[in-house]
Amino acid sequence: MPATPRAVFAGLATYDVIQLVERLPLPNEKVAALSFVTAAGGPAANAAVACAHLGTPATLVTALPHHPLSSLIANDLLACGVEVEAVAAYEGAPITATIMVTKGTGDRAVVSPTGAATDVELALVEGVLPKTHYMSCVLVDGYFRSLSLPIAREAKERGIPVILDAGSFKPYTDELLRHVDVAVVSDAFRPPGTDSDPDSIFGHLRAHGVMWAAITRGHGSIAYVCPGGSGEVEVPRVEGVVDTLGAGDFFHGALAHRIATLGLDADRFADDLAFAAGVVARSLTSFGTRAWLEG
């Protein structure tokens, strides 16, 4: 394997305003924030940040509008070591998230139109995988259909392992699954005709050609299947959780780092999931999505 593999992340980049509060406000009530930060966000963007932090060069392929906030997003990611390739644009301002994190629990409340990113009209993107670097892993977060599908298809054709971050089922998820090697889904992932039973979810993924899969369940164990078998991976117990924002994204970035640097190995898949869970545990102990990088 070349000395410097690279992971490519395709999908959403947002502008996040994150505020720490004692409690969420009641209707018509104003509460003072204890602290606040701004940062680039989005599943693919945060995953790329975690991957770069762990030492694997990361490129984010995304869509950003021609707007002043887009440069703030790109500059934050560059400061985190992530190369940004905005290969398409859409109208208006960047998709923005307002997030309130409750002190003492780390729970977050999010207001964002990120669901609209599944319907954003982009010019059809073909051949957008970077050609200047060796790539050993591609992760797609399922946003921007006209971006995610061509990238996953091209990576699959080139024999590059493709990971899908699927926090929820989208109208075109099944189409995307045909170009995916590893699917990491949340316990809220519910394709039509399935239920909360992991076997039901894994069965749906296998029917669409995905042989490597994991279901993350918050602080609960991670259920997984791969060509070498199936099982569960316990996640580290974290005392004094400060902020859960971005935890799932960092999990996916850490897993991409392992696959990019070590390859896809059924004998090591459970260990890779455990490693990713350990990275998440570190991220839970500080406020915002960037402070943990300094630890």
C-alpha positions in Angstrom: 0.0 0.0 0.0 1.3 3.5 -0.8 2.9 5.4 2.1 0.3 8.1 2.2 -3.3 6.9 1.7 -6.1 9.4 1.6 -9.8 9.3 2.5 -12.3 11.2 0.5 -15.6 12.3 2.1 -18.5 13.3 0.0 -21.6 15.1 1.2 -22.8 17.9 3.3 -21.0 20.9 4.7 -22.9 23.4 6.9 -22.3 26.5 9.0 -23.0 25.6 12.6 -23.7 28.1 15.5 -23.4 26.1 18.7 -24.5 27.5 22.1 -24.1 26.0 25.6 -27.1 26.6 27.8 -28.2 25.6 31.3 -31.5 24.5 29.9 -33.6 24.9 26.7 -35.8 28.1 26.6 -39.5 27.9 27.2 -41.9 29.4 24.6 -41.3 33.2 24.3 -38.4 33.0 26.7 -34.8 34.2 26.2 -31.9 32.4 27.9 -28.3 33.5 28.0 -25.7 31.3 26.5 -22.9 30.2 28.8 -20.6 29.9 25.8 -20.8 29.7 22.0 -18.7 28.6 19.0 -19.1 28.5 15.3 -17.7 25.8 13.0 -18.2 24.0 9.8 -20.6 21.1 10.3 -22.4 18.3 8.5 -21.8 14.5 8.6 -19.2 14.3 5.8 -17.4 17.5 7.0 -17.1 16.4 10.6 -16.1 12.9 9.6 -13.3 14.4 7.5 -12.1 16.5 10.4 -11.8 13.4 12.7 -10.0 11.4 10.0 -7.5 14.2 9.4 -7.0 14.5 13.2 -6.1 10.9 13.4 -3.4 11.3 10.8 -5.0 10.3 7.5 -5.1 13.0 4.8 -8.7 13.9 4.1 -10.5 15.6 1.2 -14.1 16.8 1.4 -16.0 16.9 -1.8 -19.1 19.0 -1.4 -21.5 21.7 -2.8 -21.3 25.2 -1.5 -23.1 28.4 -2.7 -21.3 31.6 -3.8 -21.8 33.3 -0.4 -19.5 34.9 2.2 -20.3 32.2 4.8 -19.0 29.5 2.4 -15.5 30.9 2.9 -15.9 30.6 6.7 -16.8 26.9 6.2 -13.9 26.2 3.9 -11.4 28.1 6.2 -12.5 26.2 9.3 -12.1 22.8 7.5 -8.7 23.8 6.1 -7.6 24.8 9.6 -8.5 21.3 10.7 -6.3 19.8 7.9 -9.1 19.0 5.5 -8.7 19.7 1.8 -12.0 21.1 0.4 -13.2 20.6 -3.1 -16.5 22.4 -3.8 -17.5 20.8 -7.1 -21.0 22.2 -7.3 -23.0 25.2 -6.0 -26.6 25.9 -5.0 -28.6 29.1 -4.6 -28.8 31.2 -1.4 -26.8 30.9 1.8 -25.0 27.7 3.0 -27.2 25.3 4.9 -27.0 26.6 8.5 -27.6 24.8 11.8 -28.5 26.4 15.1 -27.6 24.1 18.0 -28.2 24.3 21.7 -26.2 22.0 24.0 -27.5 21.5 27.6 -24.9 21.8 30.2 -24.8 18.8 32.5 -26.2 16.3 30.1 -24.6 17.1 26.8 -27.9 16.7 25.0 -28.4 18.8 22.0 -31.3 20.4 20.2 -30.8 21.2 16.5 -32.7 23.4 14.2 -31.5 23.0 10.6 -32.9 22.6 7.1 -30.3 19.8 6.4 -33.1 17.6 5.1 -33.5 20.0 2.2 -30.0 19.0 1.1 -31.6 15.8 -0.2 -33.6 17.9 -2.7 -31.0 20.6 -3.6 -30.7 20.8 -7.3 -27.1 20.5 -8.5 -25.7 20.0 -12.0 -25.0 16.3 -12.4 -21.5 15.6 -11.2 -19.4 12.9 -13.0 -15.8 12.1 -12.6 -15.4 14.3 -9.5 -13.2 12.0 -7.4 -9.8 13.7 -7.0 -7.2 12.3 -9.4 -4.1 13.8 -7.8 -4.0 11.5 -4.7 -4.0 7.8 -4.0 -7.3 7.1 -2.4 -7.9 4.0 -0.2 -11.4 4.9 1.2 -14.4 7.0 0.2 -17.3 7.9 2.6 -20.6 9.3 1.5 -23.2 10.7 3.9 -26.1 10.4 1.5 -26.8 14.1 1.1 -26.8 15.8 -2.3 -28.0 12.8 -4.4 -26.4 14.1 -7.6 -23.1 14.3 -5.9 -23.1 11.2 -3.7 -24.3 8.7 -6.3 -21.7 9.5 -9.0 -18.9 9.5 -6.4 -19.9 6.2 -4.8 -20.4 4.6 -8.3 -17.0 5.8 -9.5 -15.2 4.7 -6.3 -16.8 1.2 -6.5 -15.8 0.9 -10.2 -12.2 1.8 -9.2 -12.1 -0.8 -6.4 -12.0 1.8 -3.6 -13.9 0.8 -0.4 -17.1 2.9 -0.1 -18.6 3.6 3.4 -22.1 4.9 3.8 -23.0 7.1 6.8 -26.8 6.6 7.0 -28.4 8.3 10.0 -31.8 8.0 8.3 -33.3 6.4 5.3 -33.7 8.7 2.3 -35.7 8.2 -0.9 -32.6 7.2 -2.9 -30.8 5.3 -0.2 -31.5 1.9 -1.8 -30.0 3.2 -5.1 -26.9 4.3 -3.2 -26.5 1.0 -1.4 -25.7 -0.7 -4.7 -22.4 1.1 -4.7 -21.6 0.7 -1.0 -19.2 -1.8 0.7 -19.8 -0.8 4.3 -23.0 0.7 5.7 -22.9 2.3 9.2 -26.5 3.2 10.2 -28.1 4.6 13.3 -30.8 2.9 15.2 -33.2 5.4 13.6 -32.5 3.9 10.1 -35.8 2.4 9.0 -36.0 1.2 5.3 -39.6 0.4 4.2 -40.7 -3.0 5.4 -38.2 -3.2 8.3 -38.5 -2.8 12.0 -36.2 -2.1 15.0 -34.8 -5.6 15.0 -31.1 -5.5 13.8 -31.6 -8.7 11.7 -34.3 -6.9 9.8 -32.0 -4.0 9.0 -29.1 -6.2 8.1 -31.3 -8.3 5.9 -32.4 -5.2 4.0 -28.7 -4.2 3.5 -27.7 -7.7 2.4 -30.5 -7.7 -0.1 -28.9 -4.6 -1.7 -25.5 -6.1 -1.8 -24.0 -4.7 1.4 -22.0 -7.4 3.3 -20.4 -5.2 5.9 -22.7 -3.2 8.2 -22.9 -1.7 11.7 -25.8 -0.2 13.7 -24.8 2.4 16.2 -27.1 2.8 19.2 -25.9 5.9 21.1 -24.3 4.7 24.4 -25.5 1.2 23.7 -23.5 -1.5 22.0 -22.8 -1.5 18.2 -24.3 -4.4 16.3 -22.4 -5.5 13.3 -22.2 -8.1 10.5 -19.4 -8.8 8.0 -18.2 -11.7 5.9 -16.5 -13.2 8.9 -19.5 -13.3 11.1 -21.5 -11.0 13.4 -21.6 -9.7 16.9 -21.7 -6.7 19.2 -19.1 -4.2 20.2 -19.4 -2.5 23.6 -18.7 1.3 23.6 -16.6 3.0 26.3 -18.5 4.4 29.3 -18.0 8.1 29.6 -18.5 10.0 32.9 -19.4 13.6 32.7 -20.5 13.9 29.1 -20.3 17.5 28.0 -21.5 17.5 24.4 -22.8 14.8 22.1 -22.8 16.9 19.0 -20.9 15.4 16.1 -20.4 12.1 17.9 -21.7 9.9 15.1 -19.8 11.9 12.5 -16.5 11.4 14.4 -17.3 7.7 14.6 -17.5 7.5 10.8 -14.4 9.5 10.3 -12.4 7.3 12.7 -13.7 4.2 10.9 -12.7 5.7 7.6 -9.2 6.3 8.9 -8.8 2.7 9.9 -10.1 1.4 6.6 -8.0 3.9 4.6 -4.8 3.0 6.4 -5.3 -0.8 7.2 -7.8 -1.9 4.5 -11.1 -3.8 4.9 -10.5 -6.9 6.9 -13.2 -9.2 8.3 -10.9 -10.4 11.1 -10.4 -6.8 12.3 -13.8 -5.2 11.6 -14.9 -5.4 15.3 -11.6 -3.9 16.4 -12.1 -1.1 13.9 -15.5 -0.3 15.3 -14.2 -0.4 18.9 -11.4 2.0 17.8 -14.0 4.4 16.4 -16.1 4.2 19.5 -13.0 5.1 21.6 -12.5 8.3 19.4 -16.1 9.3 20.0 -15.6 8.9 23.8 -12.8 11.5 23.7 -15.0 13.9 21.7 -17.8 13.8 24.3 -15.7 15.4 27.1 -15.6 19.0 25.7 -18.0 21.6 24.3 -18.4 22.1 20.6 -17.0 20.0 17.7 -13.4 21.3 17.7 -12.1 21.5 21.3 -11.5 17.8 21.6 -9.0 18.0 18.8 -6.7 19.9 21.1 -6.6 17.1 23.7 
